[in-house]
Amino acid sequence: MKTALFAIVTAAATPAFAHSGLHMHPHADDPSWLVLLMSGLAVAAAAIVAWTRLK
């Protein structure tokens, strides 16, 4: 059963079903990941500064 389900899921996930329409989820080639990365780095830097000042 797992093999049959795996084959169906793999066939359903092929790029042939991809479309260029508007999505709510980002893809790896979209620049939206850069905003998340920079935000994460800013939060990490602020946390490090706050932690060192508390010592």
C-alpha positions as CSV (number, residue, x, y, z in Angstrom):
1,M,0.0,0.0,0.0
2,K,2.8,2.4,0.8
3,T,4.5,1.8,-2.6
4,A,1.2,2.5,-4.4
5,L,0.6,5.6,-2.4
6,F,4.2,6.8,-2.9
7,A,3.8,6.3,-6.7
8,I,0.6,8.3,-6.8
9,V,1.9,11.1,-4.7
10,T,5.1,11.3,-6.7
11,A,3.1,11.4,-10.0
12,A,0.9,14.1,-8.6
13,A,3.9,16.3,-7.5
14,T,5.4,16.5,-11.0
15,P,6.2,19.9,-12.4
16,A,3.6,19.3,-15.2
17,F,1.0,20.4,-12.6
18,A,2.9,23.6,-11.8
19,H,1.4,26.9,-12.9
20,S,2.6,30.5,-13.0
21,G,-0.4,32.0,-11.4
22,L,-0.5,34.0,-8.1
23,H,0.2,31.9,-5.0
24,M,0.0,32.4,-1.3
25,H,3.2,30.4,-0.7
26,P,6.6,31.5,-1.9
27,H,9.0,29.4,-4.0
28,A,12.8,29.2,-3.8
29,D,13.3,31.5,-6.7
30,D,11.2,34.3,-5.2
31,P,13.0,37.0,-3.3
32,S,10.7,36.8,-0.3
33,W,13.1,34.4,1.5
34,L,15.6,37.3,1.6
35,V,13.3,39.4,3.8
36,L,12.9,36.5,6.2
37,L,16.6,35.8,6.3
38,M,17.4,39.5,7.0
39,S,14.7,39.7,9.6
40,G,16.0,36.6,11.3
41,L,19.5,38.0,11.3
42,A,18.3,41.3,12.8
43,V,16.4,39.5,15.6
44,A,19.4,37.3,16.3
45,A,21.7,40.4,16.4
46,A,19.3,42.2,18.8
47,A,19.1,39.1,21.0
48,I,22.9,38.9,21.2
49,V,23.2,42.6,22.1
50,A,20.5,42.3,24.7
51,W,22.1,39.2,26.2
52,T,25.5,40.7,26.4
53,R,24.2,43.8,28.1
54,L,22.4,41.8,30.7
55,K,25.6,40.0,31.8
